[in-house]
Amino acid sequence: LTDADFEVYFDLRWRVLRAPWGHPRESARDEFEDHAEHAAVRNGDGTIVGVARAHLIDVDEAQVRFMAVEESHRQQGVGSALLAYLEQAVRGRGAKRIVLNSREGVVRFYEKLGYRVVGEGPILFEKLRHKRMAKDLSAGD
Ligand SMILES: CC(C)(COP(=O)(O)OP(=O)(O)OC[C@H]1O[C@@H](n2cnc3c(N)ncnc32)[C@H](O)[C@@H]1OP(=O)(O)O)[C@@H](O)C(=O)NCCC(=O)NCCS
């Protein structure tokens, strides 16, 4: 991804995940960007329509954050492709397990891709409930 791609990447992340709650652009970034694996999917004309990120939180555990697909491009496999890419990327860095906090409305999406609810997650912006989910990356090897 070029610097210009990253501008689009962070803009999409913010528009989908933070702008609806009135949160500023800085709220769509954290301190792990430089060390994380970043994934982006483009449509036919090269426009980035889906983004996601994973970073190691332990020697053998990674966390997925900031998964966002443009509304017009949902239900077309973009989210699945992003996760599959990130799983491979962190596996290559030694991760044996991935965890994430799923918004309650999208738990089913992650379940379809092999993640299981392992507990309660945080409540963001005072009302957005999350489930803690995990997937064992060594399964299926
Ligand atoms: C959640 C999100 C990333 C899914 O991306 P997507 O590109 O639409 O997902 P896919 O097309 O790869 O879907 C894969 C499967 O999950 C299902 N699925 C997708 N979104 C779903 C949802 N919200 N609820 C239930 N199932 C869902 C699809 O129907 C598909 O099922 P199939 O394999 O039986 O056809 C996307 O809807 C999004 O960005 N939502 C808004 C932001 C968000 O909630 N991000 C996650 C924060 S934890």
PDBQT file of the ligand as one rigid body, heavy atoms in Angstrom, charges set to zero:
ROOT
HETATM    1  C1  LIG A 201     -18.997  -7.137   9.242  1.00  0.00    +0.000 C 
HETATM    2  C2  LIG A 201     -18.409  -6.868   7.872  1.00  0.00    +0.000 C 
HETATM    3  C3  LIG A 201     -16.919  -6.625   7.989  1.00  0.00    +0.000 C 
HETATM    4  C4  LIG A 201     -18.669  -8.106   6.976  1.00  0.00    +0.000 C 
HETATM    5  O1  LIG A 201     -18.068  -7.901   5.702  1.00  0.00    +0.000 OA
HETATM    6  P1  LIG A 201     -18.684  -8.522   4.349  1.00  0.00    +0.000 P 
HETATM    7  O2  LIG A 201     -17.730  -8.222   3.257  1.00  0.00    +0.000 OA
HETATM    8  O3  LIG A 201     -20.081  -8.074   4.190  1.00  0.00    +0.000 OA
HETATM    9  O4  LIG A 201     -18.669 -10.087   4.703  1.00  0.00    +0.000 OA
HETATM   10  P2  LIG A 201     -18.695 -11.338   3.690  1.00  0.00    +0.000 P 
HETATM   11  O5  LIG A 201     -19.397 -10.947   2.440  1.00  0.00    +0.000 OA
HETATM   12  O6  LIG A 201     -17.310 -11.875   3.556  1.00  0.00    +0.000 OA
HETATM   13  O7  LIG A 201     -19.602 -12.345   4.523  1.00  0.00    +0.000 OA
HETATM   14  C5  LIG A 201     -19.209 -13.672   4.880  1.00  0.00    +0.000 C 
HETATM   15  C6  LIG A 201     -20.400 -14.403   5.443  1.00  0.00    +0.000 C 
HETATM   16  O8  LIG A 201     -20.864 -13.739   6.637  1.00  0.00    +0.000 OA
HETATM   17  C7  LIG A 201     -22.207 -13.314   6.466  1.00  0.00    +0.000 C 
HETATM   18  N1  LIG A 201     -22.393 -11.996   7.076  1.00  0.00    +0.000 N 
HETATM   19  C8  LIG A 201     -21.784 -10.839   6.708  1.00  0.00    +0.000 A 
HETATM   20  N2  LIG A 201     -22.175  -9.825   7.505  1.00  0.00    +0.000 NA
HETATM   21  C9  LIG A 201     -23.048 -10.360   8.383  1.00  0.00    +0.000 A 
HETATM   22  C10 LIG A 201     -23.801  -9.820   9.458  1.00  0.00    +0.000 A 
HETATM   23  N3  LIG A 201     -23.743  -8.516   9.787  1.00  0.00    +0.000 N 
HETATM   24  N4  LIG A 201     -24.594 -10.659  10.173  1.00  0.00    +0.000 NA
HETATM   25  C11 LIG A 201     -24.667 -11.985   9.848  1.00  0.00    +0.000 A 
HETATM   26  N5  LIG A 201     -23.977 -12.552   8.837  1.00  0.00    +0.000 NA
HETATM   27  C12 LIG A 201     -23.176 -11.748   8.113  1.00  0.00    +0.000 A 
HETATM   28  C13 LIG A 201     -22.424 -13.251   4.965  1.00  0.00    +0.000 C 
HETATM   29  O9  LIG A 201     -23.782 -13.397   4.640  1.00  0.00    +0.000 OA
HETATM   30  C14 LIG A 201     -21.582 -14.411   4.489  1.00  0.00    +0.000 C 
HETATM   31  O10 LIG A 201     -22.279 -15.627   4.682  1.00  0.00    +0.000 OA
HETATM   32  P3  LIG A 201     -22.264 -16.825   3.587  1.00  0.00    +0.000 P 
HETATM   33  O11 LIG A 201     -20.830 -17.269   3.542  1.00  0.00    +0.000 OA
HETATM   34  O12 LIG A 201     -23.188 -17.830   4.185  1.00  0.00    +0.000 OA
HETATM   35  O13 LIG A 201     -22.730 -16.208   2.323  1.00  0.00    +0.000 OA
HETATM   36  C15 LIG A 201     -19.098  -5.648   7.194  1.00  0.00    +0.000 C 
HETATM   37  O14 LIG A 201     -20.489  -5.865   7.186  1.00  0.00    +0.000 OA
HETATM   38  C16 LIG A 201     -18.843  -4.312   7.882  1.00  0.00    +0.000 C 
HETATM   39  O15 LIG A 201     -17.865  -3.641   7.608  1.00  0.00    +0.000 OA
HETATM   40  N6  LIG A 201     -19.767  -3.899   8.778  1.00  0.00    +0.000 N 
HETATM   41  C17 LIG A 201     -19.715  -2.599   9.439  1.00  0.00    +0.000 C 
HETATM   42  C18 LIG A 201     -18.529  -2.448  10.350  1.00  0.00    +0.000 C 
HETATM   43  C19 LIG A 201     -18.411  -3.549  11.369  1.00  0.00    +0.000 C 
HETATM   44  O16 LIG A 201     -19.364  -3.936  12.019  1.00  0.00    +0.000 OA
HETATM   45  N7  LIG A 201     -17.176  -4.039  11.488  1.00  0.00    +0.000 N 
HETATM   46  C20 LIG A 201     -16.859  -5.095  12.413  1.00  0.00    +0.000 C 
HETATM   47  C21 LIG A 201     -16.678  -4.517  13.767  1.00  0.00    +0.000 C 
HETATM   48  S1  LIG A 201     -16.366  -5.828  14.941  1.00  0.00    +0.000 SA
ENDROOT
TORSDOF 0
